[in-house]
Amino acid sequence: MYDHFKQRPYPDNDGAEHDIEFSPCPFCGDMPHVIPKGNRYTKKRSVTVKCNTCRVQVTNSTLRHGFEWLYEKSAEGWNRRIAV
């Protein structure tokens, strides 16, 4: 159902595509789905990075920035790993 949100470049709801790299899920290793909500005409935009295998997800939202900024911040948060 969400397979088109799993392929790079990731689409947003404004028709643009973002070629940002998301690391595999830190818990199971599956590739995440990147699901945008809102568009340039709505007040709030958000991006959810979600693993459908183990159900972990993170959502980032913004009121003042566009999808480019939002995808970058979402990738920073999702790709951050704790060194052991």
Secondary structure, DSSP 8 states (H G I E B T S, - for coil): --GGGSSSSEE-TTS-EE-------TTT----EEEEE--TTSS-EEEEEE-TTT--EEEEEESSS-HHHHHHHHHHHHH-----
